[in-house]
């Protein structure tokens, strides 16, 4: 088998395309495969698939998978045809996507590697620039979004995640039914989320059963303005409510610990921060008997801890009336506790109790959405940050959008 037949088999080119020449450059460790087009075959417009006449030829080059440890380039004088309806168009080639400088197989390799490492890491491995790798990722996400079928929304979660320091945030919309991030919005403003929701078909909004989120008023306002019967569907998930109780408890502990030191007394709260914040229902408390003794003391922190633990037990009700009754008992206790950080959380819970009860009855949790948020932070860490929101959005949708990223021509080429 000569080199032309060898590369014809390796590349898998078929009529009307054919390998016409193979050029080896040992100095630069490059193999250039020239591919020609059978002129006897009719050409079709890539837009409307109607037959057209040859207008001219455009020389194109594509990076292909390395062969024999050498950089492999496909070179072809691609015909351009004249279409009566669409003008002059370049015909499609079966080994690459339109406007790409890489073959479909090479892009597939880059896409698979990008799932495991950063843009810079893939660029270093394949001798590509950062912009070249980013371009492949962007085309992959664009393909995936075009292929994604718009489905009615049922259970969604809306959360914010940090883009950069100085309180720079983006809004992440997560589809629980299909375990995929639907969109990443540039900020966390009400108008931005409302615009995205209004652009959805009305039947998709009508089908929504639950929207879980934290108690961020701009999100709540946007949902109220767009989703029918929003007040019965908005759910404030357990994680964010527990987070507020935990922060209040830690403030009480810090204040009381400081008062011991200021009075010159030895503080029983020293080095116990993480013990107070642990969920005792998921911990073997036999291994921390000394700490459990503290919880039964007259410390202010012990009172705040008891309130936090009680709140964590109020999420398993089945009936709305029972849930409301027990939460109101807790709010009464909080009003009498004389602990300002806890009372502040109590006022917040009272204002948003309707959404908490919705979450309890609907058995809604943002746990999976929070795990996605953690993965987003790992993506950001792997990339050592992002220059702009566009790149950040692209990376999130690439890894977590549940998209079909592979080139379409890969099917035909293979």
PAMARNU-442539 format. One record per residue (C-alpha): chain; y, x, z. Coordinates in nm, 3 decimals, always signed. Layout:
BEGIN
 chain      py      px      pz
     A       Y       X       Z
...
This chain:
BEGIN
 chain      py      px      pz
     A  +0.000  +0.000  +0.000
     A  +0.338  +0.150  -0.101
     A  +0.653  +0.128  +0.106
     A  +0.790  -0.175  -0.084
     A  +0.472  -0.375  -0.030
     A  +0.463  -0.260  +0.332
     A  +0.814  -0.387  +0.408
     A  +0.755  -0.702  +0.208
     A  +0.470  -0.776  +0.451
     A  +0.670  -0.668  +0.757
     A  +0.974  -0.877  +0.669
     A  +0.774  -1.171  +0.538
     A  +1.014  -1.236  +0.249
     A  +0.894  -1.495  -0.002
     A  +0.992  -1.609  -0.349
     A  +1.256  -1.638  -0.478
     A  +1.345  -1.335  -0.260
     A  +1.173  -1.001  -0.304
     A  +1.194  -0.644  -0.170
     A  +1.322  -0.424  -0.454
     A  +1.373  -0.086  -0.288
     A  +1.328  +0.102  +0.041
     A  +1.564  +0.386  +0.129
     A  +1.481  +0.624  +0.415
     A  +1.756  +0.824  +0.590
     A  +1.583  +1.064  +0.830
     A  +1.910  +1.227  +0.939
     A  +2.052  +0.900  +1.070
     A  +1.709  +0.754  +1.153
     A  +1.774  +0.450  +0.934
     A  +1.563  +0.249  +0.692
     A  +1.747  +0.032  +0.440
     A  +1.546  -0.241  +0.268
     A  +1.705  -0.384  -0.042
     A  +1.621  -0.746  -0.116
     A  +1.686  -0.914  -0.449
     A  +1.692  -1.272  -0.574
     A  +1.484  -1.398  -0.866
     A  +1.749  -1.496  -1.120
     A  +1.516  -1.742  -1.291
     A  +1.521  -1.965  -0.983
     A  +1.782  -2.238  -0.952
     A  +2.043  -2.200  -0.679
     A  +2.152  -2.480  -0.446
     A  +2.475  -2.547  -0.263
     A  +2.417  -2.477  +0.112
     A  +2.623  -2.786  +0.201
     A  +2.488  -3.061  -0.028
     A  +2.172  -2.895  -0.173
     A  +2.273  -2.975  -0.530
     A  +2.204  -2.722  -0.805
     A  +2.492  -2.496  -0.904
     A  +2.573  -2.200  -1.125
     A  +2.614  -1.839  -1.010
     A  +2.977  -1.752  -0.944
     A  +2.937  -1.391  -0.826
     A  +2.744  -1.178  -0.576
     A  +2.845  -1.061  -0.230
     A  +2.680  -0.752  -0.081
     A  +2.563  -0.822  +0.276
     A  +2.386  -0.611  +0.537
     A  +2.188  -0.728  +0.844
     A  +2.046  -0.536  +1.137
     A  +1.673  -0.606  +1.172
     A  +1.412  -0.516  +1.434
     A  +1.348  -0.142  +1.443
     A  +1.045  -0.017  +1.249
     A  +0.878  +0.317  +1.320
     A  +1.146  +0.383  +1.585
     A  +1.414  +0.373  +1.315
     A  +1.709  +0.138  +1.277
     A  +1.620  -0.109  +1.004
     A  +1.882  -0.264  +0.777
     A  +1.834  -0.539  +0.520
     A  +2.075  -0.517  +0.227
     A  +2.115  -0.786  -0.035
     A  +2.357  -0.888  -0.309
     A  +2.367  -1.253  -0.206
     A  +2.459  -1.493  -0.487
     A  +2.754  -1.727  -0.447
     A  +2.744  -2.048  -0.644
     A  +3.005  -2.282  -0.775
     A  +2.963  -2.638  -0.652
     A  +3.163  -2.920  -0.810
     A  +3.214  -3.085  -0.471
     A  +3.240  -2.795  -0.226
     A  +3.369  -2.508  -0.437
     A  +3.233  -2.153  -0.414
     A  +2.966  -2.116  -0.145
     A  +2.726  -1.836  -0.051
     A  +2.361  -1.940  -0.066
     A  +2.153  -1.933  +0.248
     A  +1.920  -1.642  +0.316
     A  +1.595  -1.720  +0.501
     A  +1.606  -1.423  +0.738
     A  +1.946  -1.477  +0.902
     A  +2.192  -1.740  +1.019
     A  +2.514  -1.806  +0.829
     A  +2.795  -1.559  +0.914
     A  +2.564  -1.340  +1.122
     A  +2.524  -0.964  +1.077
     A  +2.179  -0.971  +1.238
     A  +1.848  -1.116  +1.126
     A  +1.706  -1.417  +1.309
     A  +1.427  -1.205  +1.459
     A  +1.677  -0.950  +1.589
     A  +1.894  -1.224  +1.742
     A  +1.584  -1.372  +1.905
     A  +1.512  -1.033  +2.062
     A  +1.867  -1.007  +2.195
     A  +1.854  -1.362  +2.332
     A  +1.530  -1.292  +2.518
     A  +1.668  -0.971  +2.665
     A  +1.993  -1.141  +2.766
     A  +1.789  -1.373  +2.986
     A  +1.692  -1.070  +3.194
     A  +1.996  -0.843  +3.194
     A  +2.368  -0.823  +3.121
     A  +2.557  -0.798  +2.794
     A  +2.628  -0.430  +2.857
     A  +2.264  -0.364  +2.945
     A  +2.138  -0.517  +2.619
     A  +2.407  -0.333  +2.425
     A  +2.300  +0.001  +2.570
     A  +1.933  -0.066  +2.498
     A  +1.988  -0.170  +2.136
     A  +2.291  +0.047  +2.053
     A  +2.518  -0.253  +2.008
     A  +2.878  -0.303  +2.113
     A  +2.966  -0.547  +2.391
     A  +3.135  -0.776  +2.138
     A  +2.829  -0.780  +1.913
     A  +2.602  -0.890  +2.197
     A  +2.859  -1.145  +2.316
     A  +2.877  -1.283  +1.961
     A  +2.501  -1.336  +1.952
     A  +2.515  -1.512  +2.287
     A  +2.804  -1.732  +2.175
     A  +2.625  -1.834  +1.854
     A  +2.312  -1.913  +2.055
     A  +2.503  -2.141  +2.292
     A  +2.685  -2.308  +2.002
     A  +2.350  -2.380  +1.833
     A  +2.207  -2.515  +2.156
     A  +2.501  -2.749  +2.216
     A  +2.484  -2.880  +1.859
     A  +2.111  -2.949  +1.899
     A  +2.137  -3.106  +2.242
     A  +2.082  -3.478  +2.228
     A  +2.340  -3.680  +2.419
     A  +2.145  -3.883  +2.673
     A  +2.264  -4.151  +2.916
     A  +2.367  -4.012  +3.254
     A  +2.165  -4.131  +3.552
     A  +2.194  -3.897  +3.850
     A  +2.454  -3.623  +3.820
     A  +2.613  -3.374  +4.056
     A  +2.963  -3.232  +4.032
     A  +3.049  -2.911  +4.211
     A  +3.301  -2.631  +4.198
     A  +3.219  -2.263  +4.178
     A  +3.442  -1.958  +4.203
     A  +3.542  -1.789  +3.880
     A  +3.750  -1.509  +4.028
     A  +3.921  -1.434  +4.355
     A  +4.245  -1.598  +4.466
     A  +4.091  -1.948  +4.465
     A  +4.014  -1.954  +4.093
     A  +3.751  -2.223  +4.034
     A  +3.568  -2.402  +3.755
     A  +3.392  -2.740  +3.771
     A  +3.018  -2.752  +3.700
     A  +2.854  -3.080  +3.595
     A  +2.479  -3.090  +3.655
     A  +2.227  -3.341  +3.517
     A  +1.958  -3.388  +3.781
     A  +1.729  -3.586  +3.552
     A  +1.695  -3.304  +3.300
     A  +1.760  -3.010  +3.535
     A  +2.041  -2.872  +3.321
     A  +2.411  -2.797  +3.347
     A  +2.593  -3.028  +3.107
     A  +2.934  -2.867  +3.104
     A  +3.163  -2.617  +3.274
     A  +3.527  -2.731  +3.297
     A  +3.818  -2.487  +3.320
     A  +3.948  -2.600  +3.659
     A  +3.884  -2.853  +3.935
     A  +4.167  -3.093  +3.855
     A  +4.122  -3.466  +3.842
     A  +4.265  -3.498  +3.490
     A  +4.020  -3.243  +3.346
     A  +3.712  -3.416  +3.487
     A  +3.848  -3.759  +3.395
     A  +3.900  -3.650  +3.034
     A  +3.541  -3.521  +3.012
     A  +3.403  -3.846  +3.151
     A  +3.616  -4.060  +2.918
     A  +3.479  -3.869  +2.621
     A  +3.128  -3.985  +2.708
     A  +3.000  -4.307  +2.548
     A  +3.063  -4.606  +2.771
     A  +2.690  -4.688  +2.789
     A  +2.630  -4.341  +2.934
     A  +2.880  -4.410  +3.211
     A  +2.735  -4.756  +3.274
     A  +2.389  -4.604  +3.328
     A  +2.502  -4.375  +3.611
     A  +2.328  -4.451  +3.940
     A  +2.459  -4.172  +4.163
     A  +2.724  -3.902  +4.149
     A  +2.684  -3.645  +4.425
     A  +2.973  -3.416  +4.515
     A  +3.168  -3.274  +4.803
     A  +3.466  -3.455  +4.955
     A  +3.718  -3.324  +4.702
     A  +3.975  -3.597  +4.633
     A  +4.054  -3.501  +4.269
     A  +3.685  -3.544  +4.179
     A  +3.667  -3.875  +4.364
     A  +3.978  -4.004  +4.184
     A  +3.844  -3.906  +3.840
     A  +3.514  -4.086  +3.905
     A  +3.686  -4.397  +4.038
     A  +3.897  -4.413  +3.721
     A  +3.605  -4.383  +3.479
     A  +3.269  -4.485  +3.629
     A  +3.204  -4.857  +3.683
     A  +3.142  -4.954  +4.049
     A  +3.214  -4.593  +4.146
     A  +3.249  -4.670  +4.520
     A  +2.879  -4.761  +4.536
     A  +2.766  -4.454  +4.337
     A  +2.967  -4.166  +4.486
     A  +2.750  -3.975  +4.734
     A  +2.869  -3.700  +4.966
     A  +2.565  -3.486  +5.007
     A  +2.415  -3.358  +5.329
     A  +2.479  -2.990  +5.255
     A  +2.859  -3.020  +5.243
     A  +2.879  -3.247  +5.549
     A  +2.659  -3.008  +5.748
     A  +2.876  -2.720  +5.631
     A  +3.184  -2.882  +5.784
     A  +3.007  -2.939  +6.117
     A  +2.885  -2.579  +6.113
     A  +3.235  -2.441  +6.054
     A  +3.376  -2.656  +6.336
     A  +3.103  -2.534  +6.573
     A  +3.177  -2.172  +6.484
     A  +3.549  -2.221  +6.554
     A  +3.468  -2.364  +6.899
     A  +3.233  -2.072  +6.968
     A  +3.492  -1.815  +6.859
     A  +3.766  -1.973  +7.073
     A  +3.544  -1.995  +7.382
     A  +3.410  -1.643  +7.332
     A  +3.768  -1.512  +7.308
     A  +3.865  -1.694  +7.629
     A  +3.582  -1.516  +7.817
     A  +3.701  -1.177  +7.700
     A  +4.065  -1.256  +7.777
     A  +3.971  -1.349  +8.135
     A  +3.774  -1.026  +8.178
     A  +3.442  -1.208  +8.216
     A  +3.119  -1.126  +8.036
     A  +3.068  -1.374  +7.753
     A  +2.727  -1.541  +7.716
     A  +2.830  -1.617  +7.357
     A  +2.847  -1.256  +7.242
     A  +2.634  -1.187  +6.934
     A  +2.502  -1.546  +6.920
     A  +2.694  -1.674  +6.615
     A  +2.395  -1.713  +6.383
     A  +2.178  -1.870  +6.652
     A  +2.421  -2.159  +6.691
     A  +2.438  -2.218  +6.315
     A  +2.062  -2.230  +6.256
     A  +1.900  -2.569  +6.213
     A  +1.685  -2.612  +6.525
     A  +1.467  -2.873  +6.350
     A  +1.350  -2.608  +6.103
     A  +1.316  -2.327  +6.355
     A  +1.044  -2.239  +6.605
     A  +1.261  -2.265  +6.915
     A  +0.987  -2.116  +7.134
     A  +1.093  -1.774  +7.006
     A  +1.450  -1.818  +7.130
     A  +1.415  -1.958  +7.480
     A  +1.728  -1.777  +7.606
     A  +1.936  -1.946  +7.340
     A  +1.792  -2.290  +7.418
     A  +1.898  -2.241  +7.781
     A  +2.256  -2.191  +7.656
     A  +2.241  -2.519  +7.462
     A  +2.177  -2.705  +7.789
     A  +2.471  -2.539  +7.968
     A  +2.824  -2.673  +8.025
     A  +2.970  -2.452  +7.753
     A  +3.206  -2.618  +7.505
     A  +3.001  -2.454  +7.232
     A  +2.689  -2.629  +7.363
     A  +2.866  -2.964  +7.327
     A  +2.973  -2.884  +6.972
     A  +2.617  -2.770  +6.894
     A  +2.473  -3.097  +7.027
     A  +2.708  -3.294  +6.802
     A  +2.610  -3.083  +6.500
     A  +2.241  -3.130  +6.572
     A  +2.283  -3.504  +6.621
     A  +2.465  -3.532  +6.286
     A  +2.178  -3.351  +6.115
     A  +1.936  -3.621  +6.238
     A  +2.130  -3.911  +6.088
     A  +2.017  -3.872  +5.725
     A  +1.678  -4.043  +5.727
     A  +1.777  -4.410  +5.753
     A  +1.655  -4.670  +5.507
     A  +1.893  -4.955  +5.592
     A  +2.269  -4.932  +5.554
     A  +2.343  -5.127  +5.872
     A  +2.133  -4.896  +6.090
     A  +2.288  -4.587  +5.935
     A  +2.644  -4.713  +5.983
     A  +2.571  -4.807  +6.347
     A  +2.441  -4.461  +6.439
     A  +2.719  -4.277  +6.256
     A  +2.980  -4.487  +6.436
     A  +2.814  -4.396  +6.769
     A  +2.845  -4.029  +6.672
     A  +3.210  -4.073  +6.572
     A  +3.280  -4.232  +6.911
     A  +3.124  -3.931  +7.085
     A  +3.331  -3.696  +6.868
     A  +3.653  -3.882  +6.964
     A  +3.576  -3.821  +7.335
     A  +3.453  -3.460  +7.303
     A  +3.795  -3.289  +7.352
     A  +3.704  -3.022  +7.095
     A  +3.981  -3.011  +6.834
     A  +3.782  -2.848  +6.547
     A  +3.504  -3.103  +6.592
     A  +3.749  -3.393  +6.619
     A  +3.907  -3.280  +6.291
     A  +3.568  -3.300  +6.120
     A  +3.514  -3.641  +6.284
     A  +3.833  -3.775  +6.126
     A  +3.720  -3.646  +5.787
     A  +3.374  -3.804  +5.826
     A  +3.533  -4.135  +5.927
     A  +3.745  -4.137  +5.608
     A  +3.450  -4.056  +5.382
     A  +3.173  -4.236  +5.572
     A  +3.120  -4.481  +5.285
     A  +3.007  -4.197  +5.056
     A  +2.787  -4.045  +5.326
     A  +2.611  -4.379  +5.374
     A  +2.566  -4.405  +4.994
     A  +2.393  -4.067  +4.997
     A  +2.167  -4.166  +5.286
     A  +2.054  -4.492  +5.127
     A  +2.012  -4.341  +4.779
     A  +1.831  -4.036  +4.925
     A  +2.063  -3.811  +4.725
     A  +2.089  -3.438  +4.785
     A  +2.284  -3.162  +4.616
     A  +2.023  -2.901  +4.711
     A  +1.922  -2.831  +4.350
     A  +2.286  -2.818  +4.240
     A  +2.357  -2.569  +4.518
     A  +2.065  -2.355  +4.400
     A  +2.221  -2.360  +4.052
     A  +2.548  -2.252  +4.210
     A  +2.368  -1.960  +4.371
     A  +2.223  -1.864  +4.033
     A  +2.572  -1.882  +3.881
     A  +2.692  -1.634  +4.141
     A  +2.401  -1.404  +4.053
     A  +2.495  -1.430  +3.684
     A  +2.852  -1.337  +3.775
     A  +2.733  -1.045  +3.986
     A  +2.499  -0.922  +3.710
     A  +2.791  -0.923  +3.465
     A  +3.026  -0.759  +3.721
     A  +3.264  -1.051  +3.672
     A  +3.408  -1.217  +3.364
     A  +3.733  -1.159  +3.178
     A  +3.805  -1.523  +3.113
     A  +3.671  -1.873  +3.169
     A  +3.535  -1.898  +2.815
     A  +3.294  -1.609  +2.876
     A  +3.200  -1.749  +3.217
     A  +3.123  -2.090  +3.066
     A  +2.922  -1.929  +2.788
     A  +2.705  -1.734  +3.034
     A  +2.640  -2.040  +3.255
     A  +2.536  -2.260  +2.962
     A  +2.325  -1.978  +2.816
     A  +2.121  -1.935  +3.134
     A  +2.133  -2.282  +3.291
     A  +2.222  -2.529  +3.016
     A  +1.862  -2.604  +2.917
     A  +1.954  -2.531  +2.555
     A  +1.741  -2.446  +2.253
     A  +1.902  -2.109  +2.176
     A  +1.686  -1.963  +1.900
     A  +1.811  -1.935  +1.539
     A  +1.712  -2.224  +1.314
     A  +1.619  -1.992  +1.028
     A  +1.362  -1.825  +1.254
     A  +1.120  -2.115  +1.187
     A  +1.149  -2.087  +0.811
     A  +1.153  -1.708  +0.815
     A  +0.842  -1.683  +1.031
